[in-house]
Amino acid sequence: MIEVVVDKRQTRRLQRMLRAIPGGWRKAAGRAINKIGVKARKQVLQMVTREVAVKQKDLRQNNVRLTRASRDRLYAVLSITGRRIPLMDFGARQVKRGVTYRISRSGGRKRIANAFVKTMPSGHEGVFKRLGQPRLPIRELMGPSVPAVVRNVQSFATGRFQDLMAGYLGKELQTQVELLLRKHAEQIGAAPF
């Protein structure tokens, strides 16, 4: 689990700045958290697609979800889940001696002998291999899961990602507080700064 925390002194200072606006802190904090959640999701998708040859669109729909913050719940959750990604999503191609694919962006194509690309009656297309002798059942071949790829990304392993997001969150909190103060400057009867 990755937790992004802001400096408590900065938080108290920003809360004091918004004390004249009813619900101001919750509004500013919620907006800032959601903006950083979207930024974090984008960063995770970029990191994963830099490592493996899969499209961001496919990952966003199924494996990387953002639950946004609200005024009652001042935190966002970025869930990185999913089963293993079908080998077909890694550019699998049928060749004379099996199927070739490329998982790693930095590596070359690999080949699985005696595998084949098949479209099932349901319309699902995949890379399959027989479990033994001819006429025995087939199984679909899979690549890595998204959580496994994320665990291997250097930025997560060293904590740099958390530090980066904490810095962004601090700046975004400041921006949202300033925006609210400007919006309500007339209402609270003072210059916002």
N, C-alpha and C positions, 0 to 999 in steps of 0.2 A: 504494500500500500504506500502511496506517495501522498504526503501531506504538505500543503503549502501554507506557511504561517507568516503573518506580517508582524513587524516590530510593534510591541505593545505601547511604547511611548508615542509612536506615530498615531496609532489607533486612538489613544486617549485624547491626543491633541486635536485630531479630526472630529472626534465626537463632541468636544467642547465647542468647536467652531460651528457645529450644527445644532446646538441645544435650543436655539430659538425657533427652529423649524420642526413642527410636530412630525415624527416619524422620519425625519431627514436622514439620520444615520442608517437606518435599515434600508431606506431607498437607495442611498449612495452605495452602501456596502453590497447590496444585492446586485445592482447594475455592474459594479466593478468585478464581482466574483463571476458573473455570467460572461462578461467580456473575456476574462482571463480563461474561463473554462473553454470557450470557443477557440481561443488562441492555443491552449494546451492541446485540444483535440487536433487542431491543424498541425501542430508541431509533431505529435505522435504519429499521425498519418504520414507526414513527410519523412520522418525517421525510418518508419517501417518500409515505406516504398523505396527508400534509398538502399536498404539492405536486400530486400527481396523483389523479384520482378512480378509484382501484382499491382493492380490499379487501385488508387485511393477510393474511387467510387465503390468498388466491391467491398472494401474494408469498412467504410463509413456505414454502409447499409446494414451490415451484419455483425460486425465485431467491435466497433468503437462507438460507444453511445455516451451522450452527455445528458445528465439529469441536472437541470438548472436550479439555481438558488431562488428562493422566494423571500418575501418579507418575514415570514414566519420561520423559515429555514435558511439561515445565512451560511450555506455551504453548497457546493456543487459536487457532483460525483461523475468522474470520467471512468466508465467501465470498459475494460479491455477484456473481452471474452471471446469464446468461439472454439469450435472444434477445428480439427486440422483442415486446411484448405485443400480442395481437390487438385490433383496434379494437373488437370486440364486447364486451370487458371494460370498456370505457369508457362503458357505458350507451348503446350504439348503438340507434337506433330508426329504423325505416323510415318515411319520410314520402313525400308525393306526388312530390316532386322529387329524391329521393335518400335519403341516410341522414344523420341528425344524431348527434353524439357530443360528449362533453366530456372532454378530457384534463386540463386544469388546473383545480384547485379554485377558483382565483381568476378564471378566465376564463369566458366564456359558452359555449354550445353552438355548434358549427360544423357546416357541412353540406358533404357531398360529393355533387355532382350526378351523376346516373346510376349511383350505387352502389346495391346492394341487399343485403338480409339473406337468407341462404339456409341451409337445413339440408342438409348433404351426405348421401349414402347411408350413410356411416359413423356419422352422428348428430352430427357436428361442425357447430356453428352459427357462422357468421362473416359478416363484411361483405366483399362481393366487388365487383369492377368488371371489365368486359370490357376486353381489351387493344387494342381497336380497333373494327372493324365488327361488326355482329351475327353470331353463330355462331362468333366467334373464342374462343379460350380465355379463362378468367377467372382473376384472381389475388386472393388474400386481402389486404385492407388491414390494415396494422399501425400501432400507436402506437410510443412510445419504448421503449427497453429500460430495465430497472431500473438497470444501471450508469450509463447516461447521465443518468438522473434524479438519482442519488446524486451524481455529479460536479458537478451544477449546484446542489446544496443548499449554501447559504451556510456552514453550520457546518463542512462538510468542507473547503470551499475555504479557510477562514481558519485551520483547525487547532483551533478551539474544541472540536470533538468529542473530539480526542485529549487535550486538557488535562482535559476533564471526566471522561473514562474513567480517566485516570491518577490523578486525585483519588479517584475511587470505588475504584480498585484499592488504593491506599494505605490507605484506611479499612477496606476489606474484609480485607486482610492482617492488620491489627491485630486486627480482630474474630475472625478464625479462630485466630490465635495465642492470644488470651485464652481462647477456648473450649477449645482443646487443653490449655492450662495448667490451667484449672479441672477438666477431665476427669481429668487425670493428676496433680493436686496431691498426692493421697495417695501415689501411686506414687513420685514424686520426693522426697517427704518435706519439702516446703516450701510456704509460702503462694505462690500464683501471682503475687502482685504485691508 
